[in-house]
Structure formats: structure tokens, C-alpha cells
Amino acid sequence: MKEESKKIFRWNICFAVLAVLLFAAVVANIWVGSANISVGDVFKILFTDAFRGQSVHTIVWNIRIPRLTAAALLGGALGVSGYLIQTYFRNPIASPFVLGISSGAKMVLAFVVVIATNFWGGMSGVSMVLASFVGSLISMGFVLVCAGKTKNMAILLIIGIMIGYICSAVTDLIITFAKDEEIVNLTYWSMGSFSGKDWEDVAVIAGFVLTSFLGTLLLVKPISAFRLGEGYAQSMGMNVKLFRVLIILLSSLLSACVVAYAGPVSFVGIAVPHLTKMMFSSSKPSVILPGSFLLGAVFCLVCDLIARTAFAPTELAIGTVTAIFGAPVVIGMLLSRRRREA
């Protein structure tokens, strides 16, 4: 009983730390930027009617807060999506980016955007997410077919990487034959960025991400049973086939939302679940799922802050920054697993 109390106490402390880090990251993203706004003014703008009608008020409420909200939601989506895919394939290296799922979403979305721009004048946010979702499912389908033909996860990961390269090559081909104005937009989007988000974008992102996250939380008990083996899950009366379908749909939808609004963002889906397990010293889904969402939000907020300020006024691609911080985590994880197996 004491051991359980210690675990719960540790988890509560970890959640409190993540909440503080999230708050600090939000304040930093509002405070730091090309426009000089003091921390005191930031709090006045957030919690009072001070500066209403002035440019600083517009910058905070119409530019910085929508952007950071989108970054937090999409970062959380990446963390949860990565955890779901790692659970499905029982491999800590699996993620939407590594298995080519994000690249499939990018390919189909780029194709649909070019078609929609030429014939309908553009796409709505919901249409973009749905197009990405279709691409995610197509890539996931190829991965699952390959998974049925080989039980070697190393080979499956290589196949996923190859699928990603193929989809990226097709995307580049689409961009090559697009119109000049489409090329600029698609090239910038394919590099990955949280910029340019407004409250309408945030509403669509929140609708998809929070609904998917809630659906994932409802699967906590089935995930716990599945982690103990398919035989155990079936003995508990669980419909494993339905569970697998739900995991695929939820992880693909979360990945699709990220690709539609931020482009491909690498390594977050691998690094965040691993860091969460280390932080909480647990693999319990009821703890890791919300923990991955919060840590993913903090991770992407910090990376976005670095992306837009490190070489201001030039903004780095968000995927560049997440790779710089996420790749070392993955390398460390692989080396530690190697030492344990030796």
C-alpha cells in the first residue's frame, strides 16, 4: 500500500511540474517576439481590459495566443499518436513520422490542395484534416500489409521509412507541377510550421484533437489489457480486432490533424512517450496518455519559441528544431536498450 501511495504521489508531482512548465511556456511564447511586450503587460492583457484596441492587444490575442494554442494542441496530438502506434506495434521506435504515416498524409493533402485551388478556390480546415486522414490511412494500410508478412520490427521500420520516402517524392513531384503561388505555400507548409494560425483554425484543431484524445482515454483499460498480450486481452472479453481498428483510426486522425495544420513534424511522436515513461517511472496508460499529451504540448511550445526567435527575423522549420532535441532522445533510448539486452 505504501508503494502504491509513493507512485501516486510521484505521479501527482509530475503532473504538477508539467502544468507549471506548460504555464511558463505559454507566458514565454506570449512575451517573446518581434514586438517588445513586458511580462507585466502580458498579464494585464490576459486578465484585464488594459491595452484593448491597441496593437499589442491585437498581437497577443490574434497572433500569439492562437499560434501557441495550436502548437500545444498539435504537440499533445503527436505525443498521444506516437504512444498509440508504439502500443499497437509493441515497439518504442514506431511513430507516425518513422512509419511514413505523416508522409502519406502530406502526399494526399498536397494533391487535394492543388486540385481544390484550381477548381474550387481553396479548402476548409475540416477538408484539409479529412484529406490528410485519408492519406494517413493509406500509408497505415501499406504498413499493416507489410506487418502481416514480416514479424521482424526492424524490417517493418525500414519499410515504413521507405514508404515515407516514396510519399515525399510524390509530394515533391506534385509541388513541381503546381502553380507558382501554390509552390510557395506548399513548400513552406511541407517544411513544418505553427505560424499563421487564427481562432478559426484553433477551433477546428481543438475539435479534432480533443475529441480524439477523449476517445483514447476511453480505451485506457483495453490498452492496459492489450499490453499484457492478445491472449490475455481476449480472455478478458475484449474484442481485439475492434480495438486495433480504433487504435488505427485515432492515431491516424491525430497525425492527420498535425500534418494538415503544421506539416510534417519529426521525432515528437517517438521522444515524448519515452520521456513521459521516464518522468513518471511508469507505463500505466491512464498516466502515460495524459502525461504524453501535456509533455507533447510543452515540447512543441518550447521548440516553436526557439524556431521563431533563435535567428529572428528568419524563422526555422519546426521539424528542424524538434529533430535537434528529439533525435538525441531516440539515440539515448536505443543505446540504453542495447545495454540492457547485452
Kinemage of the C-alpha trace (Angstrom):
@kinemage 1
@onewidth
@group {chain A} dominant
@subgroup {mainchain}
@vectorlist {calphas} color= white
{ca met a 1} P 0.000 0.000 0.000
{ca lys a 2} L 2.855 2.341 0.828
{ca glu a 3} L 4.461 1.591 -2.538
{ca glu a 4} L 1.212 2.481 -4.323
{ca ser a 5} L 0.946 5.727 -2.331
{ca lys a 6} L 4.502 6.637 -3.345
{ca lys a 7} L 3.650 6.051 -7.010
{ca ile a 8} L 0.531 8.198 -6.818
{ca phe a 9} L 2.474 10.941 -5.038
{ca arg a 10} L 5.180 10.839 -7.747
{ca trp a 11} L 2.550 10.990 -10.493
{ca asn a 12} L 0.832 13.975 -8.879
{ca ile a 13} L 4.173 15.780 -8.587
{ca cys a 14} L 4.951 15.034 -12.245
{ca phe a 15} L 1.575 16.357 -13.386
{ca ala a 16} L 2.082 19.476 -11.283
{ca val a 17} L 5.539 20.009 -12.814
{ca leu a 18} L 4.114 19.603 -16.336
{ca ala a 19} L 1.337 22.087 -15.538
{ca val a 20} L 3.893 24.651 -14.311
{ca leu a 21} L 6.094 24.063 -17.372
{ca leu a 22} L 3.082 24.447 -19.656
{ca phe a 23} L 2.105 27.721 -17.994
{ca ala a 24} L 5.699 29.004 -18.216
{ca ala a 25} L 5.916 28.009 -21.893
{ca val a 26} L 2.626 29.792 -22.647
{ca val a 27} L 3.784 33.002 -20.931
{ca ala a 28} L 7.164 32.837 -22.699
{ca asn a 29} L 5.505 32.387 -26.108
{ca ile a 30} L 3.270 35.407 -25.477
{ca trp a 31} L 6.080 37.538 -24.060
{ca val a 32} L 8.926 36.847 -26.500
{ca gly a 33} L 8.681 38.071 -30.071
{ca ser a 34} L 9.471 40.837 -32.521
{ca ala a 35} L 7.124 43.206 -30.655
{ca asn a 36} L 8.511 44.162 -27.242
{ca ile a 37} L 5.856 43.355 -24.583
{ca ser a 38} L 6.815 43.185 -20.903
{ca val a 39} L 5.705 40.291 -18.689
{ca gly a 40} L 3.599 42.701 -16.634
{ca asp a 41} L 1.806 43.907 -19.754
{ca val a 42} L 1.254 40.313 -20.842
{ca phe a 43} L -0.653 39.557 -17.622
{ca lys a 44} L -2.599 42.820 -17.911
{ca ile a 45} L -3.630 41.956 -21.477
{ca leu a 46} L -4.592 38.408 -20.469
{ca phe a 47} L -6.585 39.172 -17.328
{ca thr a 48} L -7.784 42.786 -17.693
{ca asp a 49} L -9.103 45.129 -20.370
{ca ala a 50} L -5.789 47.017 -20.489
{ca phe a 51} L -4.485 47.977 -23.954
{ca arg a 52} L -7.761 46.990 -25.638
{ca gly a 53} L -7.853 48.466 -29.140
{ca gln a 54} L -4.061 48.883 -29.222
{ca ser a 55} L -1.647 46.951 -31.423
{ca val a 56} L -0.118 44.968 -28.516
{ca his a 57} L -3.571 43.655 -27.611
{ca thr a 58} L -4.113 42.535 -31.217
{ca ile a 59} L -0.671 40.903 -31.372
{ca val a 60} L -1.299 38.905 -28.198
{ca trp a 61} L -4.913 37.834 -28.796
{ca asn a 62} L -4.989 37.468 -32.576
{ca ile a 63} L -1.471 36.277 -33.396
{ca arg a 64} L 0.464 34.816 -30.483
{ca ile a 65} L -2.267 33.075 -28.469
{ca pro a 66} L -3.843 31.291 -31.488
{ca arg a 67} L -0.387 30.153 -32.574
{ca leu a 68} L 0.659 28.834 -29.160
{ca thr a 69} L -2.731 27.174 -28.632
{ca ala a 70} L -2.378 25.380 -31.954
{ca ala a 71} L 1.201 24.367 -31.104
{ca ala a 72} L 0.137 22.992 -27.703
{ca leu a 73} L -2.817 21.026 -29.101
{ca leu a 74} L -0.845 19.621 -32.038
{ca gly a 75} L 2.114 18.791 -29.794
{ca gly a 76} L -0.220 16.880 -27.494
{ca ala a 77} L -1.693 15.107 -30.516
{ca leu a 78} L 1.780 13.997 -31.632
{ca gly a 79} L 2.608 12.648 -28.178
{ca val a 80} L -0.612 10.626 -27.926
{ca ser a 81} L -0.452 9.416 -31.536
{ca gly a 82} L 3.115 8.214 -31.024
{ca tyr a 83} L 2.112 6.324 -27.875
{ca leu a 84} L -0.826 4.638 -29.626
{ca ile a 85} L 1.315 3.467 -32.547
{ca gln a 86} L 4.056 2.236 -30.219
{ca thr a 87} L 1.418 0.289 -28.296
{ca tyr a 88} L -0.054 -1.178 -31.483
{ca phe a 89} L 3.290 -2.354 -32.894
{ca arg a 90} L 4.865 -3.027 -29.469
{ca asn a 91} L 7.928 -1.026 -30.456
{ca pro a 92} L 9.217 2.222 -28.839
{ca ile a 93} L 10.714 3.436 -32.147
{ca ala a 94} L 7.426 3.336 -34.051
{ca ser a 95} L 5.823 6.708 -34.732
{ca pro a 96} L 3.705 8.396 -37.433
{ca phe a 97} L 6.812 10.028 -38.903
{ca val a 98} L 9.034 6.920 -38.923
{ca leu a 99} L 6.383 4.604 -40.390
{ca gly a 100} L 5.595 7.006 -43.221
{ca ile a 101} L 2.074 7.780 -41.977
{ca ser a 102} L 2.751 11.520 -41.823
{ca ser a 103} L 4.292 11.425 -45.296
{ca gly a 104} L 1.204 9.692 -46.687
{ca ala a 105} L -0.996 12.366 -45.151
{ca lys a 106} L 1.264 15.055 -46.637
{ca met a 107} L 1.141 13.479 -50.100
{ca val a 108} L -2.654 13.208 -50.331
{ca leu a 109} L -3.182 16.658 -48.809
{ca ala a 110} L -0.755 18.277 -51.278
{ca phe a 111} L -2.577 16.615 -54.183
{ca val a 112} L -6.023 17.648 -52.933
{ca val a 113} L -4.872 21.218 -52.189
{ca val a 114} L -3.602 21.653 -55.768
{ca ile a 115} L -6.851 20.253 -57.192
{ca ala a 116} L -9.033 22.316 -54.840
{ca thr a 117} L -7.102 25.526 -55.547
{ca asn a 118} L -7.539 25.115 -59.298
{ca phe a 119} L -11.221 24.097 -59.302
{ca trp a 120} L -12.804 25.380 -56.080
{ca gly a 121} L -10.547 28.222 -54.993
{ca gly a 122} L -9.349 26.588 -51.770
{ca met a 123} L -10.182 24.200 -48.933
{ca ser a 124} L -11.717 24.490 -45.485
{ca gly a 125} L -9.828 23.374 -42.396
{ca val a 126} L -12.083 20.344 -41.941
{ca ser a 127} L -11.492 19.292 -45.567
{ca met a 128} L -7.731 19.552 -45.057
{ca val a 129} L -7.866 17.290 -41.998
{ca leu a 130} L -10.061 14.749 -43.805
{ca ala a 131} L -7.720 14.691 -46.826
{ca ser a 132} L -4.756 14.142 -44.502
{ca phe a 133} L -6.727 11.442 -42.686
{ca val a 134} L -7.251 9.552 -45.946
{ca gly a 135} L -3.513 9.792 -46.658
{ca ser a 136} L -2.699 8.555 -43.161
{ca leu a 137} L -4.974 5.544 -43.584
{ca ile a 138} L -3.456 4.707 -46.986
{ca ser a 139} L 0.075 4.694 -45.562
{ca met a 140} L -1.052 2.819 -42.447
{ca gly a 141} L -2.705 0.250 -44.716
{ca phe a 142} L 0.570 -0.413 -46.535
{ca val a 143} L 2.400 -0.710 -43.211
{ca leu a 144} L -0.193 -3.169 -41.866
{ca val a 145} L 0.010 -5.296 -45.027
{ca cys a 146} L 3.779 -5.436 -44.612
{ca ala a 147} L 3.378 -6.173 -40.890
{ca gly a 148} L 1.318 -9.228 -41.834
{ca lys a 149} L 4.158 -10.527 -43.989
{ca thr a 150} L 7.032 -9.994 -41.544
{ca lys a 151} L 7.285 -10.218 -37.776
{ca asn a 152} L 10.683 -8.507 -37.729
{ca met a 153} L 10.118 -4.978 -36.405
{ca ala a 154} L 13.460 -3.763 -37.758
{ca ile a 155} L 12.382 -4.709 -41.293
{ca leu a 156} L 8.949 -3.146 -40.732
{ca leu a 157} L 10.527 0.125 -39.621
{ca ile a 158} L 12.744 0.171 -42.712
{ca ile a 159} L 9.677 -0.474 -44.889
{ca gly a 160} L 7.909 2.411 -43.136
{ca ile a 161} L 10.858 4.698 -43.821
{ca met a 162} L 10.829 3.648 -47.496
{ca ile a 163} L 7.081 4.369 -47.693
{ca gly a 164} L 7.834 7.800 -46.256
{ca tyr a 165} L 10.473 8.445 -48.913
{ca ile a 166} L 8.112 7.370 -51.701
{ca cys a 167} L 5.321 9.612 -50.419
{ca ser a 168} L 7.727 12.535 -50.025
{ca ala a 169} L 8.984 12.016 -53.585
{ca val a 170} L 5.413 12.056 -54.927
{ca thr a 171} L 4.714 15.197 -52.874
{ca asp a 172} L 7.756 16.904 -54.394
{ca leu a 173} L 6.525 15.883 -57.843
{ca ile a 174} L 3.118 17.430 -57.126
{ca ile a 175} L 4.762 20.633 -55.917
{ca thr a 176} L 6.934 20.760 -59.048
{ca phe a 177} L 3.888 20.881 -61.331
{ca ala a 178} L 1.858 23.254 -59.140
{ca lys a 179} L 1.382 26.941 -59.899
{ca asp a 180} L 3.941 29.430 -58.617
{ca glu a 181} L 1.773 30.704 -55.756
{ca glu a 182} L 0.889 27.109 -54.810
{ca ile a 183} L 4.560 26.118 -54.843
{ca val a 184} L 5.438 28.808 -52.302
{ca asn a 185} L 2.625 27.777 -49.948
{ca leu a 186} L 3.191 24.038 -50.308
{ca thr a 187} L 6.965 24.313 -49.916
{ca tyr a 188} L 6.622 26.410 -46.762
{ca trp a 189} L 3.975 24.064 -45.366
{ca ser a 190} L 5.997 20.925 -46.156
{ca met a 191} L 8.862 22.296 -44.042
{ca gly a 192} L 6.592 22.440 -40.981
{ca ser a 193} L 5.406 25.494 -39.045
{ca phe a 194} L 2.821 26.592 -36.463
{ca ser a 195} L 2.671 30.134 -37.833
{ca gly a 196} L -0.330 31.825 -39.408
{ca lys a 197} L -2.974 30.191 -37.216
{ca asp a 198} L -6.139 32.097 -36.325
{ca trp a 199} L -9.031 31.346 -33.960
{ca glu a 200} L -10.959 29.536 -36.701
{ca asp a 201} L -8.015 27.177 -37.191
{ca val a 202} L -7.743 26.674 -33.438
{ca ala a 203} L -11.446 25.759 -33.216
{ca val a 204} L -11.069 23.045 -35.885
{ca ile a 205} L -7.831 21.734 -34.352
{ca ala a 206} L -9.370 21.625 -30.869
{ca gly a 207} L -12.449 19.832 -32.184
{ca phe a 208} L -10.470 17.028 -33.832
{ca val a 209} L -7.648 16.710 -31.282
{ca leu a 210} L -9.687 16.898 -28.074
{ca thr a 211} L -12.375 14.542 -29.407
{ca ser a 212} L -9.711 12.025 -30.466
{ca phe a 213} L -7.910 12.392 -27.140
{ca leu a 214} L -11.151 11.787 -25.229
{ca gly a 215} L -11.762 8.696 -27.350
{ca thr a 216} L -8.266 7.492 -26.491
{ca leu a 217} L -8.869 7.985 -22.752
{ca leu a 218} L -11.957 5.775 -23.047
{ca leu a 219} L -9.628 2.989 -24.272
{ca val a 220} L -7.362 3.070 -21.217
{ca lys a 221} L -8.492 -0.305 -19.862
{ca pro a 222} L -8.348 -2.085 -23.257
{ca ile a 223} L -4.863 -0.636 -23.847
{ca ser a 224} L -3.725 -1.958 -20.449
{ca ala a 225} L -5.087 -5.418 -21.313
{ca phe a 226} L -3.583 -5.352 -24.831
{ca arg a 227} L -0.154 -4.508 -23.424
{ca leu a 228} L -0.251 -7.789 -21.470
{ca gly a 229} L -0.767 -9.784 -24.661
{ca glu a 230} L -3.551 -10.526 -27.124
{ca gly a 231} L -4.351 -13.821 -25.435
{ca tyr a 232} L -4.854 -12.097 -22.083
{ca ala a 233} L -6.959 -9.352 -23.706
{ca gln a 234} L -9.228 -11.917 -25.377
{ca ser a 235} L -9.581 -13.862 -22.117
{ca met a 236} L -10.857 -10.626 -20.533
{ca gly a 237} L -13.616 -10.497 -23.140
{ca met a 238} L -12.006 -7.786 -25.254
{ca asn a 239} L -12.686 -7.549 -28.994
{ca val a 240} L -9.070 -7.293 -30.173
{ca lys a 241} L -9.929 -6.686 -33.849
{ca leu a 242} L -12.218 -3.763 -32.986
{ca phe a 243} L -9.594 -2.413 -30.598
{ca arg a 244} L -6.942 -2.498 -33.336
{ca val a 245} L -9.252 -0.639 -35.736
{ca leu a 246} L -9.956 2.055 -33.129
{ca ile a 247} L -6.240 2.499 -32.391
{ca ile a 248} L -5.500 2.885 -36.114
{ca leu a 249} L -8.323 5.394 -36.628
{ca leu a 250} L -7.458 7.522 -33.584
{ca ser a 251} L -3.701 7.607 -34.203
{ca ser a 252} L -4.233 8.353 -37.909
{ca leu a 253} L -6.717 11.157 -37.176
{ca leu a 254} L -4.349 12.781 -34.666
{ca ser a 255} L -1.459 12.542 -37.141
{ca ala a 256} L -3.647 13.900 -39.945
{ca cys a 257} L -4.622 16.961 -37.923
{ca val a 258} L -0.959 17.752 -37.257
{ca val a 259} L 0.032 17.369 -40.919
{ca ala a 260} L -2.933 19.440 -42.130
{ca tyr a 261} L -2.126 22.422 -39.926
{ca ala a 262} L 1.624 22.228 -39.238
{ca gly a 263} L 3.107 19.977 -41.905
{ca pro a 264} L 5.333 17.024 -41.021
{ca val a 265} L 6.827 17.330 -37.517
{ca ser a 266} L 9.506 14.757 -36.737
{ca phe a 267} L 10.620 12.863 -33.599
{ca val a 268} L 7.980 14.242 -31.199
{ca gly a 269} L 5.906 11.054 -31.511
{ca ile a 270} L 8.927 8.922 -30.561
{ca ala a 271} L 10.615 11.067 -27.932
{ca val a 272} L 7.633 12.324 -25.917
{ca pro a 273} L 6.123 8.929 -24.883
{ca his a 274} L 9.606 7.720 -23.913
{ca leu a 275} L 10.356 10.845 -21.859
{ca thr a 276} L 6.934 10.584 -20.210
{ca lys a 277} L 7.571 6.995 -19.121
{ca met a 278} L 10.948 8.039 -17.707
{ca met a 279} L 9.461 11.034 -15.916
{ca phe a 280} L 6.561 9.136 -14.322
{ca ser a 281} L 8.584 5.925 -13.881
{ca ser a 282} L 5.538 4.038 -15.127
{ca ser a 283} L 3.990 2.575 -18.263
{ca lys a 284} L 0.398 2.703 -16.983
{ca pro a 285} L -1.795 4.031 -19.842
{ca ser a 286} L -4.036 6.073 -17.512
{ca val a 287} L -0.923 8.025 -16.511
{ca ile a 288} L 1.124 7.995 -19.726
{ca leu a 289} L -1.674 9.152 -22.061
{ca pro a 290} L -2.422 12.486 -20.301
{ca gly a 291} L 1.268 12.819 -19.457
{ca ser a 292} L 2.234 12.414 -23.127
{ca phe a 293} L -0.369 14.995 -24.135
{ca leu a 294} L 0.948 17.569 -21.637
{ca leu a 295} L 4.624 16.877 -22.339
{ca gly a 296} L 3.989 16.963 -26.105
{ca ala a 297} L 2.354 20.366 -25.673
{ca val a 298} L 5.291 21.699 -23.631
{ca phe a 299} L 7.839 20.184 -26.025
{ca cys a 300} L 6.281 21.798 -29.113
{ca leu a 301} L 5.741 25.157 -27.392
{ca val a 302} L 9.421 25.324 -26.448
{ca cys a 303} L 10.525 24.190 -29.920
{ca asp a 304} L 8.234 26.740 -31.585
{ca leu a 305} L 9.625 29.506 -29.364
{ca ile a 306} L 13.155 28.546 -30.426
{ca ala a 307} L 12.119 28.241 -34.087
{ca arg a 308} L 10.817 31.816 -34.288
{ca thr a 309} L 13.369 33.566 -32.071
{ca ala a 310} L 16.738 31.798 -32.466
{ca phe a 311} L 17.561 33.513 -35.774
{ca ala a 312} L 14.848 36.184 -35.859
{ca pro a 313} L 13.532 37.575 -38.138
{ca thr a 314} L 14.247 34.308 -40.008
{ca glu a 315} L 12.045 31.503 -38.728
{ca leu a 316} L 13.273 27.915 -38.618
{ca ala a 317} L 11.099 24.998 -39.717
{ca ile a 318} L 9.554 23.413 -36.636
{ca gly a 319} L 10.690 19.976 -37.808
{ca thr a 320} L 14.304 21.179 -37.715
{ca val a 321} L 14.079 22.144 -34.041
{ca thr a 322} L 12.125 19.052 -32.950
{ca ala a 323} L 14.724 16.870 -34.698
{ca ile a 324} L 17.584 18.637 -32.883
{ca phe a 325} L 16.017 17.920 -29.484
{ca gly a 326} L 14.132 14.708 -30.272
{ca ala a 327} L 16.798 12.725 -32.138
{ca pro a 328} L 19.270 12.608 -29.177
{ca val a 329} L 16.468 11.202 -27.001
{ca val a 330} L 15.868 8.424 -29.519
{ca ile a 331} L 19.592 7.659 -29.784
{ca gly a 332} L 19.879 7.517 -25.983
{ca met a 333} L 16.854 5.227 -25.793
{ca leu a 334} L 18.335 2.834 -28.368
{ca leu a 335} L 21.695 2.737 -26.592
{ca ser a 336} L 20.101 2.105 -23.190
{ca arg a 337} L 18.004 -0.747 -24.624
{ca arg a 338} L 21.152 -2.181 -26.219
{ca arg a 339} L 22.953 -2.126 -22.852
{ca arg a 340} L 20.017 -3.842 -21.098
{ca glu a 341} L 19.908 -6.582 -23.743
{ca ala a 342} L 23.687 -7.138 -23.661
